[in-house]
Amino acid sequence: MIEKITRALERAGMPKGDLYELPASPKTFPDGAHYRVEISGIETTKVLDATIDEAHKQGVPFHRAISLVRGATLFTRDQLREFASIAHEARVEVIITPGPRPPWYTGRQIATPEGALSGMRMRGMDSVRDYLMDIERCIEIGFRGFLVWDEGVLSLLNSMKDNGDFPREVIFKVSIFAGHANPAGVKLVESLGADTCNPVADLTLPMLAAIRSVVNIPLDIHIQLWASMGGYNRIYETPEIARVASPCYFKMESGTGMAMYMPWSTSEEGLAELGREKIRSIKNIIELIGETHPELKVSNQGPEDLRVPLPG
């Protein structure tokens, strides 16, 4: 039976299992680099400024900011314009988290222990429309990257790009909250138009290698993870992660959990210092990879293919 299933998987374009041989990925970013830096929880201009400043001090790149995790609807246009201008000047790509966020809908099934197992999906067509309106507002201000956690909405977004309703250069990042954890799932979102994907955080190296064997889009891999989702630090695995999963973003998301990004939970000063700590960890990672696999390269600041905001 196992031989039959193995042949069927191969005909379907899937690996026969997790790749314990850990083959080196032959794929890279357009600039030839193997890995880049993604900092989450960049919630305000003060946090963005502090993170950029620390990257300059440490002499390391800062490629992508996962921003406004509380939801972009909580920010005024003036705040968004200032944020876009700072990121543009520093050549940092911004992935905006549109609102409303599922934990803040009027429906509360997702807030229950068992209800959360059904996944973080958009609830009803009104919420989809509201999400699209927030994307449109952010595009008008100059943002060109957005977070998606619902495969159906991802498919809709790319249909809208095909129809000319959204600019072709806009990109979509699939969130960890979509819950993809195997080659078939990541291949699916790639086929639906995902430009980059954050699989679940606790995948082993053989699992990551298997995913990389069938997809081309960058994988966004948690190196630091919130305590509320398990809490860990994979810094010493980064040389092998970069080798087998290239092209990949190393995602730094330390802290207690999503609630700390809310303005009533954590001060701007606290989030700014956390951003600085994440950058200091990135310096350790770059040094470690340089010592272990010097052939693996990190992108310089602001490579041309990044969707840096273009404020009007």
ZATIVEX-906028 format. One record per residue (C-alpha): residue in one letter; x, y negated, z; chain. Coordinates in nm, 2 decimals, always signed. Layout:
BEGIN
{residuo: A | x: X | y: Y | z: Z | cadena: A} $
...
# end
This chain:
BEGIN
{residuo: M | x: +0.00 | y: +0.00 | z: +0.00 | cadena: A} $
{residuo: I | x: +0.28 | y: -0.25 | z: +0.08 | cadena: A} $
{residuo: E | x: +0.43 | y: -0.20 | z: -0.26 | cadena: A} $
{residuo: K | x: +0.10 | y: -0.28 | z: -0.42 | cadena: A} $
{residuo: I | x: +0.05 | y: -0.59 | z: -0.22 | cadena: A} $
{residuo: T | x: +0.41 | y: -0.70 | z: -0.28 | cadena: A} $
{residuo: R | x: +0.36 | y: -0.67 | z: -0.66 | cadena: A} $
{residuo: A | x: +0.03 | y: -0.86 | z: -0.64 | cadena: A} $
{residuo: L | x: +0.20 | y: -1.14 | z: -0.44 | cadena: A} $
{residuo: E | x: +0.47 | y: -1.16 | z: -0.70 | cadena: A} $
{residuo: R | x: +0.22 | y: -1.18 | z: -0.99 | cadena: A} $
{residuo: A | x: +0.05 | y: -1.46 | z: -0.80 | cadena: A} $
{residuo: G | x: +0.38 | y: -1.65 | z: -0.78 | cadena: A} $
{residuo: M | x: +0.42 | y: -1.60 | z: -0.41 | cadena: A} $
{residuo: P | x: +0.72 | y: -1.46 | z: -0.21 | cadena: A} $
{residuo: K | x: +0.67 | y: -1.11 | z: -0.08 | cadena: A} $
{residuo: G | x: +0.72 | y: -1.24 | z: +0.28 | cadena: A} $
{residuo: D | x: +0.92 | y: -1.48 | z: +0.48 | cadena: A} $
{residuo: L | x: +1.27 | y: -1.52 | z: +0.34 | cadena: A} $
{residuo: Y | x: +1.50 | y: -1.39 | z: +0.61 | cadena: A} $
{residuo: E | x: +1.80 | y: -1.41 | z: +0.37 | cadena: A} $
{residuo: L | x: +1.77 | y: -1.79 | z: +0.40 | cadena: A} $
{residuo: P | x: +1.86 | y: -1.88 | z: +0.04 | cadena: A} $
{residuo: A | x: +1.99 | y: -2.23 | z: -0.02 | cadena: A} $
{residuo: S | x: +1.74 | y: -2.45 | z: -0.19 | cadena: A} $
{residuo: P | x: +1.85 | y: -2.57 | z: -0.53 | cadena: A} $
{residuo: K | x: +1.62 | y: -2.87 | z: -0.52 | cadena: A} $
{residuo: T | x: +1.70 | y: -3.23 | z: -0.41 | cadena: A} $
{residuo: F | x: +1.55 | y: -3.57 | z: -0.41 | cadena: A} $
{residuo: P | x: +1.58 | y: -3.77 | z: -0.73 | cadena: A} $
{residuo: D | x: +1.90 | y: -3.94 | z: -0.60 | cadena: A} $
{residuo: G | x: +2.06 | y: -3.59 | z: -0.54 | cadena: A} $
{residuo: A | x: +2.02 | y: -3.61 | z: -0.16 | cadena: A} $
{residuo: H | x: +1.90 | y: -3.32 | z: +0.04 | cadena: A} $
{residuo: Y | x: +1.74 | y: -3.49 | z: +0.34 | cadena: A} $
{residuo: R | x: +1.59 | y: -3.82 | z: +0.45 | cadena: A} $
{residuo: V | x: +1.46 | y: -3.98 | z: +0.77 | cadena: A} $
{residuo: E | x: +1.10 | y: -4.02 | z: +0.88 | cadena: A} $
{residuo: I | x: +1.01 | y: -4.21 | z: +1.20 | cadena: A} $
{residuo: S | x: +0.65 | y: -4.18 | z: +1.33 | cadena: A} $
{residuo: G | x: +0.47 | y: -4.41 | z: +1.56 | cadena: A} $
{residuo: I | x: +0.57 | y: -4.74 | z: +1.40 | cadena: A} $
{residuo: E | x: +0.26 | y: -4.91 | z: +1.53 | cadena: A} $
{residuo: T | x: +0.34 | y: -5.28 | z: +1.52 | cadena: A} $
{residuo: T | x: +0.58 | y: -5.53 | z: +1.37 | cadena: A} $
{residuo: K | x: +0.78 | y: -5.54 | z: +1.69 | cadena: A} $
{residuo: V | x: +0.83 | y: -5.16 | z: +1.68 | cadena: A} $
{residuo: L | x: +0.92 | y: -5.18 | z: +1.31 | cadena: A} $
{residuo: D | x: +1.17 | y: -5.46 | z: +1.38 | cadena: A} $
{residuo: A | x: +1.33 | y: -5.27 | z: +1.67 | cadena: A} $
{residuo: T | x: +1.37 | y: -4.95 | z: +1.47 | cadena: A} $
{residuo: I | x: +1.52 | y: -5.13 | z: +1.17 | cadena: A} $
{residuo: D | x: +1.75 | y: -5.32 | z: +1.40 | cadena: A} $
{residuo: E | x: +1.87 | y: -4.99 | z: +1.57 | cadena: A} $
{residuo: A | x: +1.93 | y: -4.83 | z: +1.23 | cadena: A} $
{residuo: H | x: +2.16 | y: -5.12 | z: +1.14 | cadena: A} $
{residuo: K | x: +2.34 | y: -5.10 | z: +1.47 | cadena: A} $
{residuo: Q | x: +2.40 | y: -4.72 | z: +1.43 | cadena: A} $
{residuo: G | x: +2.48 | y: -4.74 | z: +1.06 | cadena: A} $
{residuo: V | x: +2.22 | y: -4.49 | z: +0.96 | cadena: A} $
{residuo: P | x: +1.94 | y: -4.50 | z: +0.70 | cadena: A} $
{residuo: F | x: +1.57 | y: -4.53 | z: +0.79 | cadena: A} $
{residuo: H | x: +1.37 | y: -4.42 | z: +0.49 | cadena: A} $
{residuo: R | x: +1.01 | y: -4.38 | z: +0.59 | cadena: A} $
{residuo: A | x: +0.78 | y: -4.52 | z: +0.86 | cadena: A} $
{residuo: I | x: +0.46 | y: -4.33 | z: +0.95 | cadena: A} $
{residuo: S | x: +0.26 | y: -4.63 | z: +1.06 | cadena: A} $
{residuo: L | x: -0.05 | y: -4.75 | z: +1.23 | cadena: A} $
{residuo: V | x: -0.13 | y: -4.40 | z: +1.36 | cadena: A} $
{residuo: R | x: -0.42 | y: -4.55 | z: +1.56 | cadena: A} $
{residuo: G | x: -0.58 | y: -4.63 | z: +1.23 | cadena: A} $
{residuo: A | x: -0.53 | y: -4.93 | z: +1.00 | cadena: A} $
{residuo: T | x: -0.88 | y: -5.06 | z: +1.06 | cadena: A} $
{residuo: L | x: -0.76 | y: -5.19 | z: +1.40 | cadena: A} $
{residuo: F | x: -0.52 | y: -5.43 | z: +1.23 | cadena: A} $
{residuo: T | x: -0.60 | y: -5.77 | z: +1.07 | cadena: A} $
{residuo: R | x: -0.50 | y: -5.85 | z: +0.72 | cadena: A} $
{residuo: D | x: -0.25 | y: -6.10 | z: +0.85 | cadena: A} $
{residuo: Q | x: -0.09 | y: -5.83 | z: +1.07 | cadena: A} $
{residuo: L | x: -0.08 | y: -5.59 | z: +0.78 | cadena: A} $
{residuo: R | x: +0.08 | y: -5.85 | z: +0.55 | cadena: A} $
{residuo: E | x: +0.35 | y: -5.92 | z: +0.81 | cadena: A} $
{residuo: F | x: +0.42 | y: -5.55 | z: +0.85 | cadena: A} $
{residuo: A | x: +0.44 | y: -5.51 | z: +0.47 | cadena: A} $
{residuo: S | x: +0.68 | y: -5.80 | z: +0.43 | cadena: A} $
{residuo: I | x: +0.92 | y: -5.67 | z: +0.70 | cadena: A} $
{residuo: A | x: +0.92 | y: -5.32 | z: +0.55 | cadena: A} $
{residuo: H | x: +0.98 | y: -5.46 | z: +0.20 | cadena: A} $
{residuo: E | x: +1.28 | y: -5.67 | z: +0.31 | cadena: A} $
{residuo: A | x: +1.43 | y: -5.36 | z: +0.48 | cadena: A} $
{residuo: R | x: +1.34 | y: -5.12 | z: +0.19 | cadena: A} $
{residuo: V | x: +1.15 | y: -4.89 | z: +0.42 | cadena: A} $
{residuo: E | x: +0.87 | y: -4.68 | z: +0.27 | cadena: A} $
{residuo: V | x: +0.55 | y: -4.70 | z: +0.47 | cadena: A} $
{residuo: I | x: +0.29 | y: -4.43 | z: +0.50 | cadena: A} $
{residuo: I | x: -0.03 | y: -4.60 | z: +0.63 | cadena: A} $
{residuo: T | x: -0.28 | y: -4.40 | z: +0.84 | cadena: A} $
{residuo: P | x: -0.62 | y: -4.53 | z: +0.73 | cadena: A} $
{residuo: G | x: -0.90 | y: -4.55 | z: +0.97 | cadena: A} $
{residuo: P | x: -1.13 | y: -4.43 | z: +1.10 | cadena: A} $
{residuo: R | x: -0.95 | y: -4.14 | z: +1.26 | cadena: A} $
{residuo: P | x: -1.14 | y: -3.82 | z: +1.33 | cadena: A} $
{residuo: P | x: -1.10 | y: -3.84 | z: +1.71 | cadena: A} $
{residuo: W | x: -1.28 | y: -4.18 | z: +1.70 | cadena: A} $
{residuo: Y | x: -1.59 | y: -4.07 | z: +1.50 | cadena: A} $
{residuo: T | x: -1.93 | y: -4.08 | z: +1.66 | cadena: A} $
{residuo: G | x: -1.94 | y: -3.70 | z: +1.63 | cadena: A} $
{residuo: R | x: -1.74 | y: -3.54 | z: +1.91 | cadena: A} $
{residuo: Q | x: -1.71 | y: -3.17 | z: +1.82 | cadena: A} $
{residuo: I | x: -1.34 | y: -3.22 | z: +1.74 | cadena: A} $
{residuo: A | x: -1.29 | y: -3.35 | z: +2.10 | cadena: A} $
{residuo: T | x: -1.38 | y: -3.02 | z: +2.25 | cadena: A} $
{residuo: P | x: -1.13 | y: -2.74 | z: +2.30 | cadena: A} $
{residuo: E | x: -1.30 | y: -2.49 | z: +2.06 | cadena: A} $
{residuo: G | x: -1.44 | y: -2.76 | z: +1.83 | cadena: A} $
{residuo: A | x: -1.09 | y: -2.88 | z: +1.75 | cadena: A} $
{residuo: L | x: -1.02 | y: -2.54 | z: +1.60 | cadena: A} $
{residuo: S | x: -1.24 | y: -2.63 | z: +1.30 | cadena: A} $
{residuo: G | x: -0.97 | y: -2.88 | z: +1.19 | cadena: A} $
{residuo: M | x: -0.93 | y: -3.25 | z: +1.15 | cadena: A} $
{residuo: R | x: -1.16 | y: -3.31 | z: +0.85 | cadena: A} $
{residuo: M | x: -1.36 | y: -3.61 | z: +0.74 | cadena: A} $
{residuo: R | x: -1.71 | y: -3.59 | z: +0.88 | cadena: A} $
{residuo: G | x: -1.97 | y: -3.69 | z: +0.63 | cadena: A} $
{residuo: M | x: -1.96 | y: -3.89 | z: +0.31 | cadena: A} $
{residuo: D | x: -1.99 | y: -4.22 | z: +0.50 | cadena: A} $
{residuo: S | x: -1.66 | y: -4.16 | z: +0.67 | cadena: A} $
{residuo: V | x: -1.50 | y: -4.07 | z: +0.34 | cadena: A} $
{residuo: R | x: -1.62 | y: -4.40 | z: +0.19 | cadena: A} $
{residuo: D | x: -1.49 | y: -4.60 | z: +0.50 | cadena: A} $
{residuo: Y | x: -1.15 | y: -4.43 | z: +0.47 | cadena: A} $
{residuo: L | x: -1.14 | y: -4.52 | z: +0.10 | cadena: A} $
{residuo: M | x: -1.23 | y: -4.88 | z: +0.17 | cadena: A} $
{residuo: D | x: -0.94 | y: -4.90 | z: +0.42 | cadena: A} $
{residuo: I | x: -0.70 | y: -4.76 | z: +0.16 | cadena: A} $
{residuo: E | x: -0.83 | y: -5.02 | z: -0.09 | cadena: A} $
{residuo: R | x: -0.77 | y: -5.30 | z: +0.16 | cadena: A} $
{residuo: C | x: -0.42 | y: -5.18 | z: +0.23 | cadena: A} $
{residuo: I | x: -0.34 | y: -5.14 | z: -0.15 | cadena: A} $
{residuo: E | x: -0.45 | y: -5.50 | z: -0.20 | cadena: A} $
{residuo: I | x: -0.20 | y: -5.61 | z: +0.07 | cadena: A} $
{residuo: G | x: +0.08 | y: -5.41 | z: -0.10 | cadena: A} $
{residuo: F | x: +0.10 | y: -5.07 | z: +0.07 | cadena: A} $
{residuo: R | x: +0.16 | y: -4.77 | z: -0.16 | cadena: A} $
{residuo: G | x: +0.16 | y: -4.46 | z: +0.07 | cadena: A} $
{residuo: F | x: -0.12 | y: -4.31 | z: +0.27 | cadena: A} $
{residuo: L | x: -0.17 | y: -4.02 | z: +0.51 | cadena: A} $
{residuo: V | x: -0.43 | y: -3.75 | z: +0.43 | cadena: A} $
{residuo: W | x: -0.55 | y: -3.47 | z: +0.65 | cadena: A} $
{residuo: D | x: -0.84 | y: -3.33 | z: +0.44 | cadena: A} $
{residuo: E | x: -0.78 | y: -3.13 | z: +0.12 | cadena: A} $
{residuo: G | x: -1.12 | y: -3.23 | z: -0.03 | cadena: A} $
{residuo: V | x: -1.04 | y: -3.60 | z: +0.02 | cadena: A} $
{residuo: L | x: -0.69 | y: -3.54 | z: -0.12 | cadena: A} $
{residuo: S | x: -0.85 | y: -3.40 | z: -0.44 | cadena: A} $
{residuo: L | x: -1.09 | y: -3.69 | z: -0.45 | cadena: A} $
{residuo: L | x: -0.81 | y: -3.94 | z: -0.41 | cadena: A} $
{residuo: N | x: -0.61 | y: -3.80 | z: -0.70 | cadena: A} $
{residuo: S | x: -0.93 | y: -3.79 | z: -0.92 | cadena: A} $
{residuo: M | x: -0.96 | y: -4.16 | z: -0.84 | cadena: A} $
{residuo: K | x: -0.60 | y: -4.22 | z: -0.95 | cadena: A} $
{residuo: D | x: -0.68 | y: -4.03 | z: -1.27 | cadena: A} $
{residuo: N | x: -0.98 | y: -4.25 | z: -1.32 | cadena: A} $
{residuo: G | x: -0.79 | y: -4.57 | z: -1.27 | cadena: A} $
{residuo: D | x: -0.95 | y: -4.66 | z: -0.94 | cadena: A} $
{residuo: F | x: -0.62 | y: -4.65 | z: -0.75 | cadena: A} $
{residuo: P | x: -0.28 | y: -4.73 | z: -0.89 | cadena: A} $
{residuo: R | x: -0.08 | y: -4.44 | z: -1.03 | cadena: A} $
{residuo: E | x: +0.22 | y: -4.52 | z: -0.81 | cadena: A} $
{residuo: V | x: +0.03 | y: -4.47 | z: -0.48 | cadena: A} $
{residuo: I | x: +0.14 | y: -4.16 | z: -0.30 | cadena: A} $
{residuo: F | x: -0.03 | y: -3.93 | z: -0.05 | cadena: A} $
{residuo: K | x: +0.13 | y: -3.75 | z: +0.24 | cadena: A} $
{residuo: V | x: -0.05 | y: -3.44 | z: +0.38 | cadena: A} $
{residuo: S | x: -0.05 | y: -3.46 | z: +0.76 | cadena: A} $
{residuo: I | x: +0.04 | y: -3.19 | z: +1.01 | cadena: A} $
{residuo: F | x: -0.32 | y: -3.21 | z: +1.12 | cadena: A} $
{residuo: A | x: -0.42 | y: -3.04 | z: +0.79 | cadena: A} $
{residuo: G | x: -0.27 | y: -2.73 | z: +0.95 | cadena: A} $
{residuo: H | x: -0.08 | y: -2.57 | z: +0.66 | cadena: A} $
{residuo: A | x: +0.17 | y: -2.31 | z: +0.76 | cadena: A} $
{residuo: N | x: +0.25 | y: -2.08 | z: +0.46 | cadena: A} $
{residuo: P | x: +0.35 | y: -2.10 | z: +0.09 | cadena: A} $
{residuo: A | x: -0.01 | y: -2.05 | z: -0.04 | cadena: A} $
{residuo: G | x: -0.14 | y: -2.35 | z: +0.17 | cadena: A} $
{residuo: V | x: +0.14 | y: -2.59 | z: +0.08 | cadena: A} $
{residuo: K | x: +0.12 | y: -2.48 | z: -0.29 | cadena: A} $
{residuo: L | x: -0.25 | y: -2.56 | z: -0.28 | cadena: A} $
{residuo: V | x: -0.21 | y: -2.92 | z: -0.16 | cadena: A} $
{residuo: E | x: +0.07 | y: -2.97 | z: -0.41 | cadena: A} $
{residuo: S | x: -0.17 | y: -2.86 | z: -0.68 | cadena: A} $
{residuo: L | x: -0.43 | y: -3.11 | z: -0.55 | cadena: A} $
{residuo: G | x: -0.19 | y: -3.40 | z: -0.58 | cadena: A} $
{residuo: A | x: +0.01 | y: -3.41 | z: -0.25 | cadena: A} $
{residuo: D | x: +0.33 | y: -3.60 | z: -0.30 | cadena: A} $
{residuo: T | x: +0.48 | y: -3.48 | z: +0.03 | cadena: A} $
{residuo: C | x: +0.36 | y: -3.24 | z: +0.30 | cadena: A} $
{residuo: N | x: +0.40 | y: -3.20 | z: +0.67 | cadena: A} $
{residuo: P | x: +0.35 | y: -2.83 | z: +0.76 | cadena: A} $
{residuo: V | x: +0.27 | y: -2.72 | z: +1.11 | cadena: A} $
{residuo: A | x: +0.57 | y: -2.79 | z: +1.34 | cadena: A} $
{residuo: D | x: +0.67 | y: -2.45 | z: +1.47 | cadena: A} $
{residuo: L | x: +0.77 | y: -2.27 | z: +1.15 | cadena: A} $
{residuo: T | x: +1.09 | y: -2.07 | z: +1.16 | cadena: A} $
{residuo: L | x: +1.37 | y: -2.10 | z: +0.90 | cadena: A} $
{residuo: P | x: +1.25 | y: -1.79 | z: +0.70 | cadena: A} $
{residuo: M | x: +0.90 | y: -1.94 | z: +0.69 | cadena: A} $
{residuo: L | x: +1.03 | y: -2.28 | z: +0.56 | cadena: A} $
{residuo: A | x: +1.25 | y: -2.10 | z: +0.31 | cadena: A} $
{residuo: A | x: +0.95 | y: -1.91 | z: +0.18 | cadena: A} $
{residuo: I | x: +0.75 | y: -2.23 | z: +0.14 | cadena: A} $
{residuo: R | x: +1.03 | y: -2.40 | z: -0.04 | cadena: A} $
{residuo: S | x: +1.06 | y: -2.11 | z: -0.29 | cadena: A} $
{residuo: V | x: +0.72 | y: -2.20 | z: -0.44 | cadena: A} $
{residuo: V | x: +0.68 | y: -2.58 | z: -0.41 | cadena: A} $
{residuo: N | x: +0.87 | y: -2.88 | z: -0.54 | cadena: A} $
{residuo: I | x: +0.74 | y: -3.16 | z: -0.32 | cadena: A} $
{residuo: P | x: +0.94 | y: -3.28 | z: -0.01 | cadena: A} $
{residuo: L | x: +0.86 | y: -3.10 | z: +0.31 | cadena: A} $
{residuo: D | x: +0.83 | y: -3.33 | z: +0.62 | cadena: A} $
{residuo: I | x: +0.97 | y: -3.12 | z: +0.91 | cadena: A} $
{residuo: H | x: +0.93 | y: -3.21 | z: +1.27 | cadena: A} $
{residuo: I | x: +1.27 | y: -3.22 | z: +1.45 | cadena: A} $
{residuo: Q | x: +1.12 | y: -3.38 | z: +1.76 | cadena: A} $
{residuo: L | x: +0.76 | y: -3.31 | z: +1.85 | cadena: A} $
{residuo: W | x: +0.52 | y: -3.46 | z: +2.10 | cadena: A} $
{residuo: A | x: +0.48 | y: -3.28 | z: +2.44 | cadena: A} $
{residuo: S | x: +0.10 | y: -3.25 | z: +2.37 | cadena: A} $
{residuo: M | x: +0.17 | y: -3.03 | z: +2.07 | cadena: A} $
{residuo: G | x: +0.44 | y: -2.81 | z: +2.23 | cadena: A} $
{residuo: G | x: +0.73 | y: -3.05 | z: +2.27 | cadena: A} $
{residuo: Y | x: +1.07 | y: -2.95 | z: +2.13 | cadena: A} $
{residuo: N | x: +1.39 | y: -3.07 | z: +1.98 | cadena: A} $
{residuo: R | x: +1.54 | y: -2.89 | z: +1.68 | cadena: A} $
{residuo: I | x: +1.84 | y: -3.11 | z: +1.62 | cadena: A} $
{residuo: Y | x: +2.09 | y: -2.82 | z: +1.62 | cadena: A} $
{residuo: E | x: +1.88 | y: -2.64 | z: +1.35 | cadena: A} $
{residuo: T | x: +1.89 | y: -2.94 | z: +1.11 | cadena: A} $
{residuo: P | x: +2.19 | y: -2.83 | z: +0.91 | cadena: A} $
{residuo: E | x: +2.02 | y: -2.50 | z: +0.82 | cadena: A} $
{residuo: I | x: +1.68 | y: -2.67 | z: +0.77 | cadena: A} $
{residuo: A | x: +1.84 | y: -2.91 | z: +0.52 | cadena: A} $
{residuo: R | x: +2.01 | y: -2.62 | z: +0.34 | cadena: A} $
{residuo: V | x: +1.70 | y: -2.40 | z: +0.29 | cadena: A} $
{residuo: A | x: +1.42 | y: -2.66 | z: +0.28 | cadena: A} $
{residuo: S | x: +1.58 | y: -2.94 | z: +0.07 | cadena: A} $
{residuo: P | x: +1.44 | y: -3.19 | z: -0.03 | cadena: A} $
{residuo: C | x: +1.30 | y: -3.26 | z: +0.32 | cadena: A} $
{residuo: Y | x: +1.23 | y: -3.54 | z: +0.56 | cadena: A} $
{residuo: F | x: +1.34 | y: -3.50 | z: +0.92 | cadena: A} $
{residuo: K | x: +1.05 | y: -3.63 | z: +1.12 | cadena: A} $
{residuo: M | x: +1.11 | y: -3.77 | z: +1.46 | cadena: A} $
{residuo: E | x: +0.81 | y: -3.78 | z: +1.68 | cadena: A} $
{residuo: S | x: +0.91 | y: -3.75 | z: +2.05 | cadena: A} $
{residuo: G | x: +0.69 | y: -3.87 | z: +2.33 | cadena: A} $
{residuo: T | x: +0.38 | y: -3.75 | z: +2.52 | cadena: A} $
{residuo: G | x: +0.12 | y: -3.74 | z: +2.24 | cadena: A} $
{residuo: M | x: -0.09 | y: -3.94 | z: +1.99 | cadena: A} $
{residuo: A | x: -0.26 | y: -4.13 | z: +2.28 | cadena: A} $
{residuo: M | x: +0.06 | y: -4.32 | z: +2.35 | cadena: A} $
{residuo: Y | x: +0.02 | y: -4.50 | z: +2.02 | cadena: A} $
{residuo: M | x: -0.29 | y: -4.67 | z: +2.14 | cadena: A} $
{residuo: P | x: -0.24 | y: -5.03 | z: +2.27 | cadena: A} $
{residuo: W | x: -0.40 | y: -4.95 | z: +2.60 | cadena: A} $
{residuo: S | x: -0.17 | y: -4.65 | z: +2.66 | cadena: A} $
{residuo: T | x: +0.18 | y: -4.77 | z: +2.59 | cadena: A} $
{residuo: S | x: +0.34 | y: -5.11 | z: +2.57 | cadena: A} $
{residuo: E | x: +0.50 | y: -5.25 | z: +2.26 | cadena: A} $
{residuo: E | x: +0.83 | y: -5.25 | z: +2.45 | cadena: A} $
{residuo: G | x: +0.79 | y: -4.88 | z: +2.52 | cadena: A} $
{residuo: L | x: +0.72 | y: -4.79 | z: +2.16 | cadena: A} $
{residuo: A | x: +1.00 | y: -5.01 | z: +2.04 | cadena: A} $
{residuo: E | x: +1.25 | y: -4.84 | z: +2.27 | cadena: A} $
{residuo: L | x: +1.12 | y: -4.50 | z: +2.16 | cadena: A} $
{residuo: G | x: +1.18 | y: -4.60 | z: +1.80 | cadena: A} $
{residuo: R | x: +1.54 | y: -4.69 | z: +1.89 | cadena: A} $
{residuo: E | x: +1.59 | y: -4.35 | z: +2.06 | cadena: A} $
{residuo: K | x: +1.46 | y: -4.17 | z: +1.75 | cadena: A} $
{residuo: I | x: +1.72 | y: -4.36 | z: +1.54 | cadena: A} $
{residuo: R | x: +2.00 | y: -4.26 | z: +1.78 | cadena: A} $
{residuo: S | x: +1.89 | y: -3.90 | z: +1.74 | cadena: A} $
{residuo: I | x: +1.91 | y: -3.94 | z: +1.36 | cadena: A} $
{residuo: K | x: +2.27 | y: -4.05 | z: +1.40 | cadena: A} $
{residuo: N | x: +2.35 | y: -3.73 | z: +1.59 | cadena: A} $
{residuo: I | x: +2.18 | y: -3.53 | z: +1.31 | cadena: A} $
{residuo: I | x: +2.38 | y: -3.69 | z: +1.03 | cadena: A} $
{residuo: E | x: +2.70 | y: -3.64 | z: +1.22 | cadena: A} $
{residuo: L | x: +2.61 | y: -3.27 | z: +1.29 | cadena: A} $
{residuo: I | x: +2.52 | y: -3.20 | z: +0.93 | cadena: A} $
{residuo: G | x: +2.84 | y: -3.37 | z: +0.81 | cadena: A} $
{residuo: E | x: +3.05 | y: -3.14 | z: +1.03 | cadena: A} $
{residuo: T | x: +2.85 | y: -2.82 | z: +0.95 | cadena: A} $
{residuo: H | x: +2.75 | y: -2.86 | z: +0.59 | cadena: A} $
{residuo: P | x: +2.94 | y: -3.16 | z: +0.44 | cadena: A} $
{residuo: E | x: +2.80 | y: -3.08 | z: +0.10 | cadena: A} $
{residuo: L | x: +2.45 | y: -3.18 | z: +0.21 | cadena: A} $
{residuo: K | x: +2.38 | y: -3.54 | z: +0.15 | cadena: A} $
{residuo: V | x: +2.14 | y: -3.79 | z: +0.31 | cadena: A} $
{residuo: S | x: +1.99 | y: -4.07 | z: +0.09 | cadena: A} $
{residuo: N | x: +2.12 | y: -4.42 | z: +0.13 | cadena: A} $
{residuo: Q | x: +1.89 | y: -4.69 | z: +0.25 | cadena: A} $
{residuo: G | x: +1.61 | y: -4.77 | z: +0.00 | cadena: A} $
{residuo: P | x: +1.64 | y: -4.52 | z: -0.28 | cadena: A} $
{residuo: E | x: +1.45 | y: -4.63 | z: -0.59 | cadena: A} $
{residuo: D | x: +1.18 | y: -4.36 | z: -0.57 | cadena: A} $
{residuo: L | x: +1.05 | y: -4.48 | z: -0.23 | cadena: A} $
{residuo: R | x: +0.71 | y: -4.65 | z: -0.22 | cadena: A} $
{residuo: V | x: +0.83 | y: -4.96 | z: -0.04 | cadena: A} $
{residuo: P | x: +0.54 | y: -5.20 | z: +0.02 | cadena: A} $
{residuo: L | x: +0.51 | y: -5.48 | z: -0.25 | cadena: A} $
{residuo: P | x: +0.34 | y: -5.76 | z: -0.06 | cadena: A} $
{residuo: G | x: +0.17 | y: -6.02 | z: -0.29 | cadena: A} $
# end
